[in-house]
Amino acid sequence: MVSVVISAFNEAQTVAESVAEALQCPGAREVIVVDDGSTDRTAELAASAGATKVIRLAQNSGKAAAMAAGVDAASDDIILFLDADVTGLTPDKLSAIVQPVVDGRYEMFVGVRARKTILLNRLLHYTPIIGGERAVTRRLWNSVPQRYREGFKIEIALNHRAKQFERNMGFSLIAGTIHQIKERKYGLFTGLLRRTLMIGDILFISCQIYLWDAARQKLFGPRHND
């Protein structure tokens, strides 16, 4: 069985549709929505749409904190993370993401939104795999050091940790999904600022994990929680 965890911050526009789609995920026992300190009706609409549990964080604490709250409340050892601002996930598409982990083929599997441009899709094979639609084992989640559980850094950290497991990670392109981009949700200036901060997070943690921490381990050995 699978627990679905949806992180949401001011996603009243799409959260109900996201929950309705998640409820159709094959093998899903529960759909948990973590409202990350929203100031709109996100939590109310998630509950009305049929979410099994709705967790309200007192303040906006970032994506990693919302994901952690969802995992803590989850009943199962396989977690399917979804973003509340991504819709168009049919049962077949959800199954394509979660089934490789359920079958034991991968420790984590990521569904990456297919772009309309073929070149952009090809570049995904050479860039960090980011995206909220990912199925993971609980043991993989628990293996991520606490210092990496901050904001969007968690996705790079999960990628890195998955590669330490025998079953590694995989991904596939998922066509037909709709993502409410930041510029549309927050306006052009604020949206661009949020996007820039997100990219900065991703670049920083990538350098920290793959360069600085790797060099430190070679010189001094791993920390007790690495």
C-alpha positions as CSV (number, residue, x, y, z in Angstrom):
1,M,0.0,0.0,0.0
2,V,1.0,3.6,-0.6
3,S,0.6,6.8,1.3
4,V,0.2,9.9,-0.8
5,V,1.6,13.2,0.6
6,I,0.7,16.5,-1.0
7,S,2.5,19.6,0.1
8,A,0.5,22.8,-0.4
9,F,1.1,26.5,0.2
10,N,-1.7,28.8,-0.9
11,E,-2.9,26.4,-3.5
12,A,-6.7,26.9,-3.2
13,Q,-7.0,27.1,-7.0
14,T,-5.7,23.6,-7.7
15,V,-5.6,21.6,-4.4
16,A,-9.1,20.0,-4.8
17,E,-8.3,18.7,-8.2
18,S,-4.9,17.4,-7.0
19,V,-6.6,15.6,-4.1
20,A,-9.2,14.1,-6.4
21,E,-6.5,12.8,-8.7
22,A,-4.4,11.4,-5.9
23,L,-7.4,9.5,-4.5
24,Q,-7.5,7.5,-7.8
25,C,-3.8,6.4,-7.4
26,P,-3.7,2.6,-7.6
27,G,-2.7,1.1,-4.3
28,A,-3.2,4.4,-2.3
29,R,-4.4,3.8,1.2
30,E,-4.5,7.5,2.2
31,V,-4.1,11.0,0.8
32,I,-2.4,13.4,3.3
33,V,-2.4,17.1,2.6
34,V,0.1,19.3,4.5
35,D,-1.0,22.9,4.4
36,D,2.3,24.8,4.9
37,G,0.9,27.8,6.6
38,S,-1.5,28.9,3.9
39,T,-3.5,32.1,4.2
40,D,-6.2,31.0,1.8
41,R,-8.7,28.1,1.8
42,T,-6.2,25.4,0.9
43,A,-6.9,23.3,3.9
44,E,-10.7,23.6,3.8
45,L,-10.8,22.7,0.1
46,A,-8.5,19.8,0.5
47,A,-10.7,18.4,3.2
48,S,-13.8,18.9,1.1
49,A,-12.2,17.1,-1.8
50,G,-11.8,14.0,0.3
51,A,-8.3,14.1,1.7
52,T,-7.8,11.4,4.3
53,K,-5.9,13.8,6.6
54,V,-5.2,17.5,6.5
55,I,-2.3,18.8,8.5
56,R,-2.1,22.5,9.1
57,L,1.4,23.9,9.9
58,A,1.3,27.0,12.1
59,Q,3.5,28.9,9.7
60,N,5.1,28.6,6.3
61,S,8.1,26.4,6.9
62,G,9.1,25.3,3.4
63,K,8.6,22.3,1.3
64,A,11.0,19.9,3.1
65,A,9.2,20.6,6.4
66,A,5.8,20.0,4.8
67,M,7.0,16.7,3.3
68,A,8.4,15.6,6.7
69,A,5.1,16.3,8.4
70,G,3.4,14.2,5.8
71,V,5.8,11.3,6.2
72,D,5.4,11.4,10.0
73,A,1.6,11.1,9.6
74,A,1.8,8.4,6.9
75,S,0.9,4.8,7.6
76,D,2.9,3.1,4.8
77,D,6.5,2.5,3.9
78,I,6.1,3.7,0.4
79,I,5.4,7.4,0.1
80,L,4.2,9.1,-3.1
81,F,4.9,12.9,-2.9
82,L,2.8,15.2,-5.1
83,D,2.7,18.9,-5.5
84,A,-0.6,20.6,-5.1
85,D,0.0,22.9,-8.1
86,V,0.4,20.0,-10.6
87,T,-2.7,18.5,-12.1
88,G,-3.5,16.2,-15.0
89,L,-2.2,13.1,-13.2
90,T,-4.4,10.2,-14.3
91,P,-4.3,6.8,-12.6
92,D,-2.1,5.4,-15.3
93,K,0.4,8.3,-14.9
94,L,0.4,7.9,-11.1
95,S,0.9,4.2,-11.4
96,A,3.9,4.8,-13.8
97,I,5.5,6.8,-10.9
98,V,4.7,4.6,-8.0
99,Q,4.8,1.0,-9.4
100,P,8.6,0.8,-10.0
101,V,9.0,1.4,-6.2
102,V,6.2,-0.9,-5.2
103,D,7.7,-3.6,-7.4
104,G,11.1,-3.2,-5.7
105,R,12.9,-2.1,-8.9
106,Y,13.9,1.3,-7.5
107,E,14.4,3.0,-4.1
108,M,12.9,6.2,-5.7
109,F,11.2,6.9,-8.9
110,V,10.4,10.4,-10.2
111,G,7.8,11.5,-12.7
112,V,9.2,14.6,-14.6
113,R,6.9,16.8,-16.5
114,A,7.5,16.4,-20.2
115,R,8.2,19.7,-22.0
116,K,6.9,20.6,-25.4
117,T,10.5,21.1,-26.7
118,I,12.4,17.8,-27.5
119,L,15.7,19.4,-26.6
120,L,14.6,20.3,-23.1
121,N,13.5,16.8,-22.5
122,R,16.9,15.5,-23.6
123,L,18.6,17.9,-21.3
124,L,16.9,16.2,-18.4
125,H,19.4,13.3,-18.7
126,Y,22.2,15.7,-17.8
127,T,20.7,18.0,-15.2
128,P,19.5,17.4,-11.6
129,I,16.2,15.5,-11.5
130,I,13.8,17.8,-9.6
131,G,10.1,17.6,-9.4
132,G,7.5,17.0,-6.7
133,E,6.0,13.9,-8.2
134,R,8.2,11.1,-6.7
135,A,7.7,7.8,-5.0
136,V,10.2,6.9,-2.3
137,T,10.7,4.3,0.4
138,R,10.5,5.4,4.0
139,R,14.0,4.1,4.6
140,L,15.4,6.3,1.9
141,W,13.6,9.3,3.4
142,N,15.0,8.5,6.8
143,S,18.5,8.2,5.4
144,V,18.6,11.9,4.4
145,P,20.7,13.9,6.9
146,Q,18.7,16.5,8.8
147,R,20.9,19.3,7.5
148,Y,19.6,18.7,4.0
149,R,15.9,18.8,4.9
150,E,15.4,22.5,4.1
151,G,13.3,24.0,1.4
152,F,13.9,22.6,-2.1
153,K,17.2,21.1,-1.1
154,I,15.4,17.9,-0.1
155,E,14.9,16.8,-3.7
156,I,18.7,16.9,-4.6
157,A,19.4,15.2,-1.3
158,L,16.9,12.4,-2.0
159,N,18.6,12.0,-5.4
160,H,22.0,11.7,-3.9
161,R,20.9,9.3,-1.1
162,A,19.0,7.0,-3.6
163,K,22.2,6.5,-5.5
164,Q,23.8,5.0,-2.4
165,F,21.2,2.2,-2.3
166,E,21.5,-0.9,-4.5
167,R,18.2,-0.2,-6.2
168,N,19.2,3.4,-7.0
169,M,16.6,5.8,-8.6
170,G,14.9,6.1,-11.9
171,F,12.7,8.7,-13.7
172,S,10.4,8.9,-16.7
173,L,8.8,11.8,-18.6
174,I,5.1,12.3,-17.8
175,A,3.2,14.0,-20.6
176,G,0.0,15.9,-20.3
177,T,0.4,17.4,-16.8
178,I,-0.3,21.0,-16.0
179,H,1.9,23.1,-13.7
180,Q,0.8,26.4,-12.2
181,I,4.1,28.2,-12.6
182,K,5.2,30.7,-10.0
183,E,4.9,33.7,-12.3
184,R,1.3,32.9,-12.8
185,K,0.5,32.3,-9.1
186,Y,2.4,35.2,-7.6
187,G,2.8,37.7,-10.4
188,L,5.8,38.3,-12.6
189,F,8.2,40.0,-10.2
190,T,7.5,37.8,-7.1
191,G,7.3,34.7,-9.2
192,L,10.7,35.3,-10.8
193,L,12.2,36.1,-7.4
194,R,10.8,32.8,-6.0
195,R,12.1,30.9,-9.0
196,T,15.6,32.5,-8.7
197,L,15.7,31.5,-5.0
198,M,14.6,28.0,-5.8
199,I,17.3,27.6,-8.5
200,G,19.9,29.0,-6.0
201,D,18.9,26.4,-3.4
202,I,19.3,23.6,-6.0
203,L,22.7,24.8,-7.2
204,F,24.0,25.4,-3.6
205,I,22.9,22.0,-2.3
206,S,24.2,20.2,-5.5
207,C,27.7,21.8,-4.9
208,Q,27.5,21.0,-1.2
209,I,26.7,17.4,-1.6
210,Y,28.6,16.4,-4.7
211,L,31.7,18.6,-4.3
212,W,32.3,19.9,-0.7
213,D,30.9,17.0,1.3
214,A,32.4,14.4,-1.1
215,A,35.8,16.1,-0.6
216,R,35.4,16.2,3.1
217,Q,34.5,12.5,3.3
218,K,37.6,11.6,1.4
219,L,39.8,13.7,3.7
220,F,38.2,13.0,7.1
221,G,35.7,10.2,6.6
222,P,31.9,10.3,6.8
223,R,30.0,12.0,9.7
224,H,28.0,9.8,11.9
225,N,24.7,11.0,10.2
226,D,26.0,11.0,6.5
